[in-house]
Amino acid sequence: KNEVEQSPQNLTAQEGEFITINCSYSVGISALHWLQQHPGGGIVSLFMLSSGKKKHGRLIATINIQEKHSSLHITASHPRDSAVYICAVPGSGGGADGLTFGKGTHLIIQP
Amino acid sequence: SQTIHQWPATLVQPVGSPLSLECTVEGTSNPNLYWYRQAAGRGLQLLFYSVGIGQISSEVPQNLSASRPQDRQFILSSKKLLLSDSGFYLCAWIRGLDTIYFGEGSWLTVV
């Protein structure tokens, strides 16, 4: 079974700071997801990565397949970025059993 | 368009009472559907998944059950709730491991 570790678990930063959240996994994968969970509980998909880097607005996600590691960066952070960020990788059942999720990084951006 | 909905959004139930959470998908056929639970301070835990009508796989032995009575309907149930069943429940549709849609989530408090 793929084990997913995220760091840090909690992060508080000031508005405008550059944010980095890390995700490591134990078994080689074909894709990795970064998700955002809002305080109300709803979860949205931010990125799906299979290699290299993706950018969407102020969010940048990178993945190193060989090192089994991915990072999510937020540039010019803003209080509205405050949320839980979760990485997820395929489960061990050949895809049918869905994804394995990290425990999440709780990010707070203070004005 | 492709959407996924679940309800109810919140519920407070007494110990020993039954539970029914419903999830429906629109804009697709034969989706892979999943029920996850998120306990306080913990990651998303896979409860059940279904790859078709009447096909249910359980990941964790528990006080809950799931059913797939129709192609685009996935139901999470319990005959008698326990205090430990409290948490946030999410329905998800995962397509080919590269696309994830989550329902709005259901907050369950067992009292």
Contacts between the chains, C-beta under 8 A, distances in Angstrom:
chain1	res1	chain2	res2	distance
A	4	B	43	8.0
A	30	B	97	6.7
A	31	B	97	5.5
A	31	B	98	5.6
A	33	B	100	6.2
A	35	B	100	7.4
A	40	B	105	7.8
A	41	B	88	5.4
A	41	B	90	7.9
A	41	B	104	7.8
A	41	B	105	4.2
A	41	B	107	6.6
A	42	B	102	7.1
A	42	B	104	5.7
A	42	B	105	5.9
A	43	B	90	6.7
A	43	B	102	4.5
A	43	B	105	7.4
A	44	B	102	7.3
A	45	B	99	7.6
A	45	B	100	5.0
A	45	B	101	7.7
A	45	B	102	7.9
A	48	B	98	5.2
A	48	B	99	7.2
A	86	B	43	7.3
A	86	B	44	7.3
A	88	B	44	7.9
A	88	B	100	7.6
A	90	B	97	5.1
A	91	B	46	7.3
A	95	B	96	7.6
A	95	B	97	5.4
A	96	B	32	6.6
A	96	B	49	6.7
A	96	B	51	5.6
A	96	B	57	7.5
A	97	B	46	6.7
A	97	B	49	5.9
A	97	B	57	7.0
A	97	B	59	7.1
A	98	B	32	7.2
A	98	B	34	4.9
A	98	B	46	6.1
A	98	B	49	5.7
A	98	B	92	7.1
A	98	B	94	5.1
A	99	B	94	6.5
A	99	B	97	7.4
A	99	B	100	7.2
A	100	B	46	8.0
A	101	B	36	7.8
A	101	B	43	4.8
A	101	B	44	4.2
A	102	B	43	6.0
A	103	B	41	8.0
A	103	B	42	6.4
A	103	B	43	4.0
A	104	B	43	6.3
